[in-house]
């Protein structure tokens, strides 16, 4: 993987963490779970799901195509509310 792809992946992972975390803050507050714990858990789960999909794509042929990367993020990005 080239440096540009790696930097793009890292940026997208951070963005996914933030989107996943921010979408759950309200729900955690409503049911009485600590807001910070809720946000961290949701962010980690979102990132873990993407990393799992990327790992599965890599296991197929030892490479990650742009489509595999895009598909992993698309499948695990929370919908806009």
C-alpha positions as CSV (number, residue, x, y, z in Angstrom):
1,X,0.0,0.0,0.0
2,X,1.3,3.4,-0.8
3,X,1.6,6.3,1.6
4,X,-1.4,8.1,0.2
5,X,-3.7,5.1,0.7
6,X,-2.4,4.6,4.2
7,X,-3.0,8.3,5.1
8,X,-6.5,8.1,3.6
9,X,-7.3,5.0,5.6
10,X,-6.1,6.6,8.8
11,X,-8.2,9.7,8.2
12,X,-11.3,7.7,7.3
13,X,-10.9,5.6,10.5
14,X,-10.7,8.7,12.6
15,X,-13.8,10.2,10.9
16,X,-15.7,6.9,11.3
17,X,-14.8,6.8,15.0
18,X,-16.2,10.4,15.4
19,X,-19.3,9.7,13.4
20,X,-20.0,6.5,15.3
21,X,-19.4,8.1,18.7
22,X,-21.4,11.2,18.1
23,X,-24.5,9.4,16.8
24,X,-24.8,7.5,20.1
25,X,-24.3,10.3,22.7
26,X,-28.0,11.1,22.9
27,X,-29.1,7.5,23.2
28,X,-26.6,6.9,26.0
29,X,-27.8,9.9,27.9
30,X,-31.5,8.9,27.6
31,X,-30.9,5.4,29.1
32,X,-28.5,6.7,31.8
33,X,-25.2,5.4,30.5
34,X,-22.1,7.6,30.9
35,X,-21.8,9.7,27.8
36,X,-18.0,9.3,27.4
37,X,-18.2,5.5,27.8
38,X,-21.1,5.3,25.3
39,X,-19.1,7.4,22.7
40,X,-15.9,5.4,23.1
41,X,-17.7,2.1,22.9
42,X,-19.6,3.1,19.7
43,X,-16.4,4.5,18.1
44,X,-14.4,1.4,18.9
45,X,-17.1,-0.9,17.6
46,X,-17.4,1.1,14.3
47,X,-13.6,1.0,13.7
48,X,-13.4,-2.7,14.7
49,X,-16.1,-3.6,12.1
50,X,-14.2,-1.8,9.4
51,X,-10.9,-3.4,10.3
52,X,-12.6,-6.8,10.3
53,X,-14.0,-6.1,6.8
54,X,-10.6,-4.9,5.6
55,X,-8.9,-7.9,7.0
56,X,-11.3,-10.2,5.2
57,X,-10.6,-8.4,2.0
58,X,-6.9,-8.7,2.5
59,X,-7.1,-12.4,3.3
60,X,-8.7,-13.1,-0.1
61,X,-5.7,-12.2,-2.2
62,X,-3.2,-10.4,-0.1
63,X,-4.2,-7.0,-1.5
64,X,-6.8,-4.3,-0.8
65,X,-8.4,-2.7,-3.7
66,X,-9.9,0.8,-3.6
67,X,-13.3,-0.8,-4.0
68,X,-12.7,-3.1,-1.0
69,X,-11.7,-0.2,1.1
70,X,-14.7,1.9,0.0
71,X,-17.1,-1.0,0.6
72,X,-15.8,-1.6,4.1
73,X,-16.3,2.0,5.1
74,X,-19.7,2.3,3.3
75,X,-21.0,-0.9,5.1
76,X,-20.1,0.4,8.5
77,X,-20.8,4.1,8.4
78,X,-23.9,5.1,10.4
79,X,-26.6,6.7,8.4
80,X,-27.2,10.4,8.7
81,X,-30.2,11.1,11.0
